[in-house]
Amino acid sequence: MSDWEVDFYSRPLLDPDGRKRWELLVCDTPAVDTPSETGFRFCKACPADQVNSLWLGKALGEALAAAAASGHSRPRRLRSWRRAMMSMVQRASEPLGLAVAPSRRCYGLIDWLQERERTVYPQQDGYLAGPRAVPMPAAPAPAKPLPDAARGNAWAWASLPLGSLREAQDWPMDFSGLIPLPAQIASGVSDATIPGVRLFAGDRALAVAGWVAGLEPLKLTISDNRLLLEAGLDQRWLLSCLDPSEANAAAATFAESCGSTGGLQFLSVQNTSQTQRFAGFWLLRDQILP
């Protein structure tokens, strides 16, 4: 049973009456070795005068029926990242018995949406060509220290060969956060490396991994000589303070990964540096939300 990623929002298209066309996109999160486009996808246009939780609930019900008819399982929950639409998505999902996770871990859906913006919308009537107004970004949330219950005993920088991630579904792990590899690197060279961080928590590793899983981890960032974990819709958690030279080197490594490996990163939780089993392992992506 996988999660579904959901986006219900306006698109760069105008209906004949001059109003923005809305659209529901739904996709599942397939396994790490499965291309996103081979999983479940559902798309339905919505007239601007019907944008409400009733229409959305009915459309989500149609998505559930379409998934069942094509042999896909019912989702464990829905992930949604647009804060402005969160209440509507939750109201629409509740009668269907679907839980909603406020999360930016919608990597597959964002890739699909960006693909549609390049190849689908420009071919449709009413397409709004040219640059569009970009909303002012919200100020980043203050970084909070991890609570004692989620703190490990130590941490370390690490890297993994890209090729090894193709077997990641077979690794022993208690909490798994695997995602498909970005299309631009899925069939690329295997000697590229993915940067990441390993957290070590001794006998508390499983509890720490469970807490991190609940955060919906998105990506690792370096800000003001601090190593941060971005998670949820806008949370930022302080993992460690860094020496300036260490921070600069880490920032350069992460920036390079964005260019060469689609922004892939990873975060793991283990008992010790010698432990072969993962209490938790998450693939992360530094990805711009549309």
Backbone as CSV, one residue per row, in Angstrom:
resi,resn,N_x,N_y,N_z,CA_x,CA_y,CA_z,C_x,C_y,C_z
1,MET,0.846,-1.187,0.000,0.000,0.000,0.000,0.887,1.244,0.000
2,SER,0.695,2.102,-0.983,1.530,3.293,-1.105,0.739,4.537,-0.730
3,ASP,1.434,5.649,-0.604,0.777,6.932,-0.423,0.371,7.475,-1.784
4,TRP,-0.589,8.384,-1.773,-0.923,9.154,-2.956,-0.472,10.592,-2.750
5,GLU,-0.051,11.224,-3.840,0.325,12.631,-3.837,-0.755,13.397,-4.593
6,VAL,-1.257,14.481,-3.999,-2.441,15.164,-4.516,-2.155,16.649,-4.695
7,ASP,-2.586,17.178,-5.843,-2.529,18.627,-6.058,-3.822,19.076,-6.727
8,PHE,-4.547,19.959,-6.066,-5.778,20.545,-6.590,-5.565,22.044,-6.633
9,TYR,-5.387,22.568,-7.861,-5.000,23.982,-7.972,-5.260,24.481,-9.392
10,SER,-5.166,25.808,-9.557,-5.367,26.402,-10.881,-4.144,26.150,-11.752
11,ARG,-4.380,26.125,-13.070,-3.324,25.907,-14.048,-3.218,27.127,-14.970
12,PRO,-2.174,27.219,-15.769,-2.007,28.378,-16.656,-2.912,28.293,-17.878
13,LEU,-4.207,28.131,-17.632,-5.208,27.979,-18.686,-6.431,28.811,-18.334
14,LEU,-7.020,29.452,-19.318,-8.239,30.223,-19.124,-9.397,29.538,-19.825
15,ASP,-10.534,29.422,-19.124,-11.760,28.954,-19.750,-12.315,30.057,-20.650
16,PRO,-13.295,29.734,-21.522,-13.862,30.761,-22.414,-14.413,31.973,-21.675
17,ASP,-14.838,31.796,-20.416,-15.373,32.939,-19.668,-14.276,33.765,-18.999
18,GLY,-13.001,33.416,-19.265,-11.891,34.210,-18.747,-11.414,33.831,-17.366
19,ARG,-11.968,32.761,-16.802,-11.538,32.345,-15.465,-10.512,31.214,-15.547
20,LYS,-9.642,31.158,-14.544,-8.597,30.126,-14.499,-9.225,28.734,-14.432
21,ARG,-8.631,27.817,-15.148,-9.061,26.421,-15.088,-8.326,25.718,-13.957
22,TRP,-9.078,24.972,-13.183,-8.506,24.194,-12.093,-8.391,22.733,-12.510
23,GLU,-7.544,22.016,-11.773,-7.274,20.631,-12.153,-6.861,19.845,-10.915
24,LEU,-7.343,18.628,-10.838,-6.900,17.687,-9.805,-5.923,16.710,-10.433
25,LEU,-4.747,16.601,-9.828,-3.761,15.597,-10.216,-3.522,14.674,-9.024
26,VAL,-3.514,13.386,-9.287,-3.251,12.386,-8.247,-2.274,11.367,-8.820
27,CYS,-1.263,11.015,-8.055,-0.389,9.910,-8.453,0.073,9.190,-7.203
28,ASP,0.468,7.951,-7.366,1.017,7.226,-6.230,2.531,7.424,-6.189
29,THR,3.133,6.928,-5.132,4.586,6.975,-4.997,5.104,5.554,-5.176
30,PRO,5.559,5.202,-6.374,6.013,3.835,-6.615,7.363,3.560,-5.961
31,ALA,7.811,2.341,-6.093,9.077,1.934,-5.498,10.242,2.645,-6.165
32,VAL,11.396,2.607,-5.498,12.559,3.351,-5.966,13.017,2.916,-7.347
33,ASP,12.775,1.666,-7.715,13.253,1.172,-9.005,12.168,1.207,-10.076
34,THR,11.060,1.913,-9.814,9.938,1.963,-10.743,9.752,3.372,-11.271
35,PRO,9.748,3.583,-12.582,9.513,4.930,-13.117,8.167,5.476,-12.662
36,SER,8.122,6.773,-12.333,6.898,7.379,-11.831,5.730,7.206,-12.787
37,GLU,6.008,7.290,-14.106,4.924,7.267,-15.075,4.270,5.900,-15.197
38,THR,4.846,4.853,-14.606,4.237,3.532,-14.686,3.289,3.270,-13.526
39,GLY,3.252,4.152,-12.543,2.350,3.985,-11.417,0.968,4.525,-11.718
40,PHE,0.148,4.660,-10.680,-1.205,5.160,-10.850,-1.195,6.677,-11.026
41,ARG,-1.938,7.154,-12.049,-2.105,8.582,-12.272,-3.573,8.867,-12.586
42,PHE,-4.046,9.988,-12.069,-5.436,10.394,-12.295,-5.459,11.900,-12.486
43,CYS,-6.192,12.355,-13.506,-6.268,13.782,-13.825,-7.711,14.143,-14.144
44,LYS,-8.194,15.243,-13.570,-9.566,15.684,-13.841,-9.620,17.201,-13.769
45,ALA,-10.160,17.824,-14.826,-10.307,19.274,-14.853,-11.526,19.691,-14.045
46,CYS,-11.448,20.889,-13.462,-12.530,21.409,-12.626,-12.872,22.829,-13.070
47,PRO,-14.131,23.108,-13.403,-14.518,24.491,-13.721,-14.303,25.396,-12.511
48,ALA,-13.963,26.651,-12.777,-13.639,27.578,-11.691,-14.804,27.785,-10.737
49,ASP,-16.054,27.647,-11.220,-17.199,27.886,-10.344,-17.577,26.657,-9.518
50,GLN,-16.791,25.581,-9.621,-17.067,24.373,-8.841,-15.900,23.995,-7.927
51,VAL,-15.021,24.951,-7.669,-13.872,24.674,-6.805,-14.344,24.659,-5.353
52,ASN,-14.585,23.477,-4.840,-15.015,23.319,-3.453,-14.745,21.887,-3.011
53,SER,-14.943,21.622,-1.727,-14.620,20.301,-1.185,-15.580,19.225,-1.687
54,LEU,-16.817,19.605,-2.058,-17.765,18.610,-2.580,-17.286,18.078,-3.921
55,TRP,-16.894,18.995,-4.830,-16.382,18.547,-6.123,-15.129,17.707,-5.925
56,LEU,-14.236,18.175,-5.052,-12.974,17.467,-4.837,-13.214,16.088,-4.247
57,GLY,-14.141,15.981,-3.284,-14.435,14.679,-2.699,-14.965,13.696,-3.726
58,LYS,-15.860,14.183,-4.613,-16.386,13.312,-5.659,-15.277,12.865,-6.612
59,ALA,-14.389,13.810,-6.974,-13.294,13.467,-7.883,-12.320,12.484,-7.245
60,LEU,-12.047,12.645,-5.961,-11.172,11.689,-5.276,-11.827,10.307,-5.223
61,GLY,-13.155,10.274,-5.055,-13.859,8.999,-5.105,-13.711,8.341,-6.471
62,GLU,-13.766,9.154,-7.540,-13.549,8.621,-8.884,-12.121,8.090,-9.031
63,ALA,-11.167,8.767,-8.410,-9.782,8.301,-8.467,-9.643,6.952,-7.766
64,LEU,-10.310,6.800,-6.613,-10.262,5.519,-5.908,-10.840,4.400,-6.769
65,ALA,-11.960,4.699,-7.438,-12.585,3.686,-8.298,-11.686,3.347,-9.481
66,ALA,-11.061,4.366,-10.070,-10.166,4.123,-11.206,-8.956,3.301,-10.779
67,ALA,-8.440,3.569,-9.584,-7.299,2.801,-9.093,-7.678,1.337,-8.894
68,ALA,-8.830,1.104,-8.274,-9.265,-0.276,-8.045,-9.473,-1.007,-9.364
69,ALA,-10.056,-0.315,-10.346,-10.331,-0.949,-11.640,-9.059,-1.318,-12.387
70,SER,-7.988,-0.584,-12.137,-6.724,-0.856,-12.838,-5.751,-1.686,-12.001
71,GLY,-6.244,-2.218,-10.878,-5.427,-3.116,-10.081,-4.502,-2.455,-9.089
72,HIS,-4.695,-1.153,-8.840,-3.868,-0.446,-7.858,-4.560,-0.461,-6.503
73,SER,-3.765,-0.534,-5.443,-4.324,-0.621,-4.102,-4.815,0.735,-3.617
74,ARG,-5.672,0.701,-2.645,-6.157,1.919,-1.990,-4.977,2.585,-1.293
75,PRO,-4.886,3.906,-1.328,-3.732,4.560,-0.694,-3.778,4.461,0.824
76,ARG,-2.612,4.445,1.413,-2.509,4.497,2.869,-2.950,5.869,3.382
77,ARG,-2.580,6.923,2.638,-2.931,8.298,2.993,-2.620,9.190,1.794
78,LEU,-3.021,10.454,1.882,-2.744,11.429,0.837,-1.693,12.412,1.319
79,ARG,-0.758,12.753,0.451,0.200,13.819,0.736,-0.196,15.047,-0.075
80,SER,-0.134,16.222,0.556,-0.474,17.462,-0.132,0.402,18.573,0.416
81,TRP,0.903,19.452,-0.489,1.872,20.444,-0.041,1.383,21.889,-0.088
82,ARG,0.241,22.159,-0.739,-0.199,23.555,-0.850,-0.961,23.955,0.410
83,ARG,-0.384,24.847,1.184,-0.993,25.261,2.445,-2.383,25.852,2.212
84,ALA,-2.539,26.651,1.131,-3.816,27.312,0.882,-4.945,26.318,0.625
85,MET,-4.613,25.112,0.177,-5.637,24.130,-0.169,-5.787,23.035,0.881
86,MET,-5.015,23.097,1.955,-4.971,21.989,2.900,-6.333,21.708,3.530
87,SER,-7.040,22.751,3.963,-8.341,22.540,4.611,-9.332,21.891,3.657
88,MET,-9.326,22.337,2.387,-10.255,21.764,1.419,-9.928,20.300,1.153
89,VAL,-8.651,19.981,1.014,-8.258,18.588,0.780,-8.663,17.718,1.969
90,GLN,-8.475,18.227,3.176,-8.847,17.447,4.364,-10.351,17.243,4.455
91,ARG,-11.138,18.282,4.169,-12.607,18.147,4.218,-13.089,17.149,3.170
92,ALA,-12.493,17.186,1.988,-12.908,16.281,0.920,-12.516,14.838,1.212
93,SER,-11.408,14.638,1.894,-10.867,13.288,2.112,-11.518,12.578,3.291
94,GLU,-11.970,13.335,4.269,-12.486,12.710,5.492,-13.650,11.759,5.237
95,PRO,-14.676,12.131,4.434,-15.777,11.170,4.214,-15.334,9.904,3.484
96,LEU,-14.206,9.965,2.817,-13.698,8.800,2.094,-12.806,7.926,2.972
97,GLY,-12.615,8.354,4.211,-11.764,7.586,5.117,-10.289,7.689,4.807
98,LEU,-9.890,8.802,4.181,-8.497,8.999,3.799,-7.846,10.037,4.696
99,ALA,-6.741,9.695,5.296,-5.965,10.643,6.092,-5.112,11.498,5.159
100,VAL,-4.840,12.728,5.575,-4.036,13.658,4.787,-2.782,14.018,5.575
101,ALA,-1.628,13.906,4.922,-0.355,14.284,5.528,0.133,15.572,4.883
102,PRO,0.170,16.683,5.620,0.778,17.903,5.070,2.262,17.638,4.819
103,SER,2.654,17.612,3.565,4.006,17.160,3.243,4.450,17.695,1.903
104,ARG,5.737,18.069,1.831,6.329,18.433,0.553,7.023,17.233,-0.109
105,ARG,6.899,16.057,0.460,7.470,14.855,-0.148,6.539,14.354,-1.272
106,CYS,6.296,15.219,-2.229,5.445,14.910,-3.379,6.294,14.944,-4.638
107,TYR,7.436,14.303,-4.583,8.424,14.403,-5.652,7.878,13.930,-6.995
108,GLY,7.161,12.798,-7.002,6.647,12.263,-8.250,5.606,13.177,-8.871
109,LEU,4.708,13.723,-8.061,3.673,14.586,-8.590,4.261,15.896,-9.106
110,ILE,5.247,16.430,-8.410,5.869,17.680,-8.861,6.579,17.470,-10.198
111,ASP,7.263,16.342,-10.345,7.873,16.032,-11.649,6.814,15.965,-12.741
112,TRP,5.688,15.319,-12.434,4.599,15.182,-13.403,4.007,16.548,-13.748
113,LEU,3.789,17.382,-12.747,3.239,18.711,-12.986,4.180,19.547,-13.850
114,GLN,5.473,19.474,-13.568,6.429,20.225,-14.379,6.465,19.709,-15.815
115,GLU,6.307,18.395,-15.969,6.236,17.817,-17.312,5.004,18.345,-18.059
116,ARG,3.872,18.413,-17.379,2.644,18.924,-17.998,2.787,20.398,-18.369
117,GLU,3.497,21.160,-17.541,3.694,22.575,-17.851,4.559,22.767,-19.094
118,ARG,5.412,21.783,-19.387,6.260,21.865,-20.585,5.562,21.345,-21.834
119,THR,4.780,20.270,-21.690,4.324,19.550,-22.877,2.812,19.491,-23.071
120,VAL,2.023,19.724,-22.027,0.572,19.554,-22.138,-0.158,20.893,-22.188
121,TYR,0.022,21.715,-21.185,-0.734,22.968,-21.134,-0.484,23.883,-22.336
122,PRO,0.757,23.997,-22.839,0.967,24.881,-23.991,0.193,24.463,-25.248
123,GLN,-0.265,23.211,-25.302,-0.988,22.729,-26.469,-2.499,22.929,-26.336
124,GLN,-2.956,23.417,-25.189,-4.393,23.522,-24.954,-4.890,24.942,-25.197
125,ASP,-6.191,25.045,-25.565,-6.814,26.350,-25.762,-6.813,27.122,-24.440
126,GLY,-6.578,28.420,-24.539,-6.605,29.260,-23.352,-5.300,29.299,-22.590
127,TYR,-4.245,28.729,-23.188,-2.959,28.708,-22.481,-2.410,30.126,-22.294
128,LEU,-1.954,30.414,-21.087,-1.373,31.709,-20.763,0.124,31.652,-21.030
129,ALA,0.522,32.100,-22.211,1.936,32.070,-22.573,2.665,33.225,-21.909
130,GLY,3.989,33.113,-21.854,4.801,34.187,-21.298,4.987,34.048,-19.802
131,PRO,5.807,34.906,-19.234,6.089,34.828,-17.793,4.851,35.143,-16.973
132,ARG,4.715,34.444,-15.863,3.587,34.666,-14.969,4.093,35.210,-13.640
133,ALA,3.220,35.914,-12.966,3.597,36.488,-11.664,3.935,35.367,-10.692
134,VAL,5.048,35.516,-10.032,5.483,34.533,-9.041,5.122,35.040,-7.657
135,PRO,4.406,34.254,-6.849,4.043,34.721,-5.519,5.270,34.966,-4.669
136,MET,5.161,35.965,-3.807,6.276,36.264,-2.911,6.522,35.089,-1.986
137,PRO,7.766,34.598,-1.916,8.030,33.476,-1.019,7.865,33.890,0.428
138,ALA,7.309,32.993,1.211,7.158,33.269,2.637,8.514,33.207,3.321
139,ALA,8.653,33.984,4.365,9.899,33.948,5.136,10.082,32.548,5.709
140,PRO,11.288,32.008,5.653,11.493,30.657,6.185,11.193,30.599,7.671
141,ALA,10.634,29.479,8.083,10.327,29.299,9.497,11.623,29.246,10.304
142,PRO,11.603,29.757,11.538,12.810,29.659,12.374,13.189,28.199,12.594
143,ALA,14.468,27.932,12.594,14.938,26.567,12.836,14.820,26.237,14.317
144,LYS,14.256,25.077,14.603,14.090,24.633,15.985,15.073,23.509,16.286
145,PRO,15.619,23.477,17.503,16.464,22.321,17.874,15.614,21.063,17.941
146,LEU,16.204,19.954,17.569,15.501,18.692,17.711,15.188,18.449,19.185
147,PRO,14.009,17.942,19.505,13.717,17.608,20.908,14.616,16.473,21.381
148,ASP,14.772,16.366,22.684,15.660,15.345,23.238,15.308,13.950,22.738
149,ALA,14.014,13.675,22.603,13.573,12.336,22.201,14.014,11.977,20.788
150,ALA,14.349,12.990,19.970,14.711,12.728,18.578,16.187,12.920,18.314
151,ARG,16.938,13.263,19.334,18.356,13.521,19.134,19.154,12.231,19.182
152,GLY,20.068,12.093,18.231,20.972,10.958,18.266,22.188,11.244,19.139
153,ASN,23.076,10.257,19.231,24.306,10.425,19.998,25.398,11.091,19.173
154,ALA,25.335,10.928,17.862,26.357,11.470,16.970,25.809,11.468,15.558
155,TRP,26.536,12.105,14.642,26.149,12.108,13.240,27.415,12.183,12.395
156,ALA,27.280,11.898,11.104,28.437,11.946,10.203,27.963,12.216,8.784
157,TRP,28.802,12.942,8.025,28.569,13.067,6.585,28.770,11.709,5.936
158,ALA,28.102,11.478,4.828,28.264,10.207,4.120,27.901,10.408,2.657
159,SER,28.209,9.420,1.840,27.822,9.438,0.433,27.545,8.010,-0.003
160,LEU,26.695,7.876,-1.002,26.350,6.570,-1.558,26.473,6.625,-3.078
161,PRO,26.972,5.557,-3.709,26.959,5.519,-5.170,25.529,5.456,-5.683
162,LEU,25.252,6.215,-6.724,23.916,6.226,-7.305,23.457,4.817,-7.653
163,GLY,24.359,4.005,-8.181,23.973,2.657,-8.587,23.435,1.816,-7.447
164,SER,23.937,2.040,-6.235,23.490,1.231,-5.101,22.031,1.491,-4.748
165,LEU,21.508,2.672,-5.095,20.129,2.991,-4.743,19.129,2.145,-5.513
166,ARG,19.570,1.542,-6.595,18.655,0.709,-7.375,18.347,-0.605,-6.650
167,GLU,19.122,-0.922,-5.635,18.847,-2.112,-4.826,18.369,-1.744,-3.429
168,ALA,18.050,-0.464,-3.210,17.749,0.007,-1.857,16.514,-0.665,-1.268
169,GLN,15.561,-1.081,-2.113,14.357,-1.708,-1.574,14.663,-3.028,-0.890
170,ASP,15.849,-3.580,-1.127,16.230,-4.852,-0.498,17.051,-4.648,0.776
171,TRP,17.377,-3.420,1.122,18.167,-3.166,2.325,17.316,-3.407,3.572
172,PRO,17.934,-3.901,4.646,17.173,-4.075,5.887,16.927,-2.719,6.554
173,MET,15.658,-2.330,6.667,15.321,-1.053,7.287,13.942,-1.141,7.926
174,ASP,13.786,-0.468,9.056,12.506,-0.468,9.769,11.568,0.605,9.217
175,PHE,12.055,1.831,9.072,11.279,2.910,8.463,11.908,3.231,7.115
176,SER,11.098,3.109,6.059,11.625,3.289,4.716,10.987,4.506,4.055
177,GLY,11.814,5.374,3.491,11.332,6.540,2.759,11.972,6.596,1.390
178,LEU,11.781,5.535,0.601,12.375,5.469,-0.733,11.467,6.139,-1.752
179,ILE,12.069,6.734,-2.768,11.334,7.391,-3.840,11.960,6.991,-5.174
180,PRO,11.213,7.117,-6.269,11.808,6.821,-7.580,12.952,7.784,-7.884
181,LEU,13.938,7.305,-8.623,15.017,8.182,-9.053,14.495,9.157,-10.101
182,PRO,14.966,10.403,-10.087,14.537,11.363,-11.116,14.778,10.807,-12.513
183,ALA,13.853,11.112,-13.423,13.918,10.537,-14.770,15.228,10.850,-15.475
184,GLN,15.791,12.047,-15.219,16.992,12.447,-15.950,18.226,11.664,-15.533
185,ILE,18.160,10.933,-14.404,19.326,10.153,-13.976,19.005,8.686,-13.788
186,ALA,17.736,8.297,-13.959,17.336,6.923,-13.645,18.130,5.890,-14.431
187,SER,18.514,6.235,-15.664,19.285,5.300,-16.478,20.705,5.790,-16.719
188,GLY,21.145,6.719,-15.879,22.468,7.312,-16.064,23.568,6.473,-15.456
189,VAL,24.739,7.082,-15.367,25.903,6.371,-14.860,25.723,6.045,-13.392
190,SER,26.345,4.958,-12.979,26.177,4.496,-11.606,27.294,4.967,-10.684
191,ASP,28.297,5.667,-11.218,29.404,6.064,-10.355,29.207,7.452,-9.746
192,ALA,28.072,8.116,-10.050,27.766,9.373,-9.375,27.487,9.078,-7.901
193,THR,27.749,10.039,-7.048,27.540,9.837,-5.617,26.442,10.756,-5.091
194,ILE,25.715,10.262,-4.111,24.616,10.983,-3.477,25.061,11.385,-2.073
195,PRO,25.039,12.688,-1.727,25.461,13.102,-0.383,24.351,12.888,0.644
196,GLY,24.754,12.728,1.876,23.754,12.555,2.920,24.342,12.644,4.301
197,VAL,23.497,12.352,5.280,23.861,12.415,6.696,23.393,11.133,7.377
198,ARG,24.260,10.575,8.216,23.906,9.411,9.041,23.770,9.861,10.488
199,LEU,22.642,9.532,11.106,22.430,9.795,12.527,22.604,8.490,13.296
200,PHE,23.323,8.547,14.403,23.546,7.364,15.237,22.890,7.595,16.593
201,ALA,22.055,6.637,17.011,21.275,6.844,18.231,21.299,5.660,19.179
202,GLY,22.206,4.718,18.981,22.321,3.599,19.908,21.016,2.831,20.045
203,ASP,20.663,2.477,21.296,19.451,1.698,21.547,18.173,2.476,21.236
204,ARG,18.289,3.790,21.063,17.119,4.624,20.787,16.902,4.833,19.293
205,ALA,17.669,4.143,18.459,17.632,4.410,17.023,16.231,4.221,16.436
206,LEU,15.526,3.166,16.846,14.202,2.916,16.284,13.224,4.023,16.658
207,ALA,13.296,4.490,17.906,12.414,5.572,18.345,12.730,6.866,17.596
208,VAL,14.011,7.157,17.422,14.404,8.358,16.685,13.930,8.266,15.241
209,ALA,14.088,7.097,14.613,13.654,6.924,13.227,12.151,7.126,13.098
210,GLY,11.388,6.622,14.062,9.942,6.810,14.029,9.563,8.277,14.127
211,TRP,10.295,9.021,14.936,10.014,10.452,15.077,10.342,11.183,13.781
212,VAL,11.478,10.846,13.154,11.856,11.484,11.894,10.830,11.158,10.805
213,ALA,10.330,9.913,10.775,9.341,9.532,9.772,8.096,10.405,9.877
214,GLY,7.691,10.712,11.099,6.519,11.547,11.301,6.708,12.980,10.857
215,LEU,7.958,13.408,10.695,8.241,14.774,10.264,7.989,15.002,8.780
216,GLU,7.934,13.937,7.971,7.900,14.060,6.518,9.138,14.823,6.031
217,PRO,10.348,14.243,6.206,11.590,14.945,5.853,11.672,15.240,4.361
218,LEU,12.119,16.448,4.029,12.166,16.896,2.640,13.582,16.966,2.102
219,LYS,14.450,17.744,2.775,15.806,17.915,2.277,16.699,18.457,3.373
220,LEU,17.997,18.285,3.173,19.025,18.854,4.044,19.504,20.164,3.427
221,THR,19.688,21.172,4.245,20.186,22.450,3.764,21.242,22.987,4.720
222,ILE,22.055,23.899,4.211,23.055,24.594,5.009,22.664,26.067,5.053
223,SER,22.512,26.624,6.246,22.122,28.021,6.390,22.822,28.619,7.600
224,ASP,23.548,29.709,7.361,24.239,30.402,8.466,25.097,29.435,9.279
225,ASN,25.869,28.605,8.564,26.772,27.629,9.199,26.024,26.625,10.082
226,ARG,24.800,26.315,9.696,24.006,25.326,10.425,23.506,24.268,9.451
227,LEU,23.527,23.020,9.895,22.962,21.927,9.130,21.503,21.772,9.539
228,LEU,20.592,21.949,8.577,19.165,21.935,8.865,18.480,20.808,8.107
229,LEU,17.425,20.290,8.695,16.531,19.355,8.024,15.213,20.068,7.796
230,GLU,14.842,20.271,6.518,13.536,20.828,6.197,12.531,19.694,6.106
231,ALA,11.321,19.933,6.627,10.341,18.858,6.724,8.932,19.444,6.735
232,GLY,7.937,18.559,6.607,6.549,18.987,6.647,6.254,20.025,5.584
233,LEU,5.427,21.026,5.936,5.129,22.117,5.011,6.163,23.223,5.088
234,ASP,6.628,23.537,6.294,7.570,24.654,6.422,8.498,24.525,7.620
235,GLN,8.587,23.335,8.188,9.425,23.160,9.368,10.904,23.111,9.002
236,ARG,11.725,23.616,9.909,13.181,23.517,9.775,13.735,23.102,11.136
237,TRP,14.506,22.021,11.135,15.048,21.461,12.371,16.571,21.542,12.344
238,LEU,17.134,22.005,13.432,18.577,22.155,13.540,19.210,20.819,13.895
239,LEU,20.054,20.318,12.997,20.770,19.072,13.261,22.121,19.326,13.915
240,SER,22.818,20.397,13.476,24.136,20.664,14.053,24.619,22.046,13.614
241,CYS,25.451,22.645,14.438,26.185,23.845,14.035,27.518,23.410,13.438
242,LEU,27.964,24.129,12.406,29.132,23.712,11.645,30.217,24.774,11.691
243,ASP,31.457,24.316,11.561,32.558,25.232,11.327,32.347,25.870,9.954
244,PRO,32.674,27.177,9.783,32.429,27.835,8.494,33.019,27.100,7.296
245,SER,34.223,26.589,7.427,34.829,25.889,6.290,34.084,24.595,5.986
246,GLU,33.627,23.910,7.027,32.857,22.683,6.841,31.511,23.003,6.181
247,ALA,30.900,24.105,6.614,29.613,24.500,6.038,29.757,24.833,4.565
248,ASN,30.814,25.535,4.209,31.024,25.903,2.808,31.233,24.669,1.933
249,ALA,32.030,23.728,2.433,32.284,22.510,1.662,31.007,21.689,1.496
250,ALA,30.208,21.594,2.574,28.965,20.827,2.500,27.978,21.485,1.550
251,ALA,27.867,22.817,1.604,26.953,23.532,0.713,27.339,23.308,-0.742
252,ALA,28.646,23.299,-1.033,29.107,23.059,-2.400,28.762,21.647,-2.853
253,THR,28.895,20.678,-1.961,28.573,19.288,-2.295,27.097,19.134,-2.615
254,PHE,26.244,19.738,-1.788,24.807,19.635,-2.031,24.424,20.364,-3.316
255,ALA,25.050,21.504,-3.573,24.756,22.237,-4.809,25.151,21.416,-6.028
256,GLU,26.286,20.731,-5.945,26.731,19.890,-7.060,25.751,18.755,-7.300
257,SER,25.209,18.187,-6.214,24.261,17.082,-6.371,23.000,17.533,-7.087
258,CYS,22.603,18.790,-6.884,21.410,19.292,-7.572,21.622,19.288,-9.082
259,GLY,22.832,19.607,-9.515,23.107,19.660,-10.939,23.334,18.302,-11.568
260,SER,23.913,17.368,-10.824,24.317,16.103,-11.429,23.395,14.931,-11.114
261,THR,22.657,14.992,-10.028,21.825,13.847,-9.636,20.404,14.260,-9.274
262,GLY,19.920,15.338,-9.883,18.529,15.717,-9.659,18.220,16.154,-8.250
263,GLY,19.239,16.605,-7.500,19.010,17.074,-6.137,18.865,15.981,-5.101
264,LEU,19.216,14.740,-5.442,19.059,13.645,-4.490,19.989,13.795,-3.286
265,GLN,19.465,13.444,-2.138,20.213,13.379,-0.883,19.669,12.180,-0.108
266,PHE,20.274,11.894,1.040,19.679,10.860,1.891,19.925,11.178,3.357
267,LEU,19.082,10.603,4.189,19.197,10.698,5.640,18.948,9.313,6.202
268,SER,19.846,8.853,7.084,19.652,7.544,7.691,19.773,7.643,9.206
269,VAL,19.132,6.703,9.883,19.241,6.559,11.336,19.678,5.128,11.611
270,GLN,20.767,4.969,12.392,21.301,3.646,12.715,21.722,3.614,14.183
271,ASN,21.904,2.398,14.687,22.381,2.261,16.064,23.781,2.835,16.210
272,THR,24.709,2.355,15.367,26.098,2.819,15.391,26.608,2.890,13.954
273,SER,27.812,3.401,13.804,28.416,3.489,12.471,28.748,2.118,11.905
274,GLN,28.788,1.096,12.738,29.113,-0.252,12.288,27.868,-1.079,11.980
275,THR,26.695,-0.583,12.349,25.457,-1.333,12.157,25.107,-1.417,10.676
276,GLN,24.772,-2.605,10.217,24.407,-2.799,8.821,22.929,-2.490,8.562
277,ARG,22.091,-2.627,9.571,20.656,-2.390,9.427,20.331,-0.916,9.647
278,PHE,19.342,-0.416,8.899,18.867,0.950,9.074,17.609,0.948,9.940
279,ALA,17.624,1.727,11.018,16.378,1.973,11.733,15.467,2.834,10.860
280,GLY,16.064,3.708,10.060,15.306,4.515,9.109,16.199,4.986,7.982
281,PHE,15.658,5.033,6.762,16.415,5.526,5.616,15.458,6.283,4.705
282,TRP,15.828,7.535,4.375,14.984,8.375,3.523,15.798,8.930,2.365
283,LEU,15.280,8.742,1.159,15.804,9.496,0.018,15.120,10.852,0.028
284,LEU,15.904,11.906,-0.153,15.400,13.278,-0.144,15.731,13.915,-1.483
285,ARG,15.033,15.015,-1.816,15.350,15.758,-3.037,15.258,17.251,-2.777
286,ASP,16.264,17.968,-3.232,16.228,19.423,-3.216,15.534,19.850,-4.505
287,GLN,14.271,20.192,-4.393,13.414,20.378,-5.566,12.571,21.627,-5.363
288,ILE,12.435,22.436,-6.409,11.647,23.663,-6.308,10.177,23.337,-6.498
289,LEU,9.339,23.758,-5.551,7.904,23.543,-5.670,7.304,24.523,-6.673
290,PRO,6.354,24.055,-7.505,5.713,24.964,-8.468,4.766,25.926,-7.766
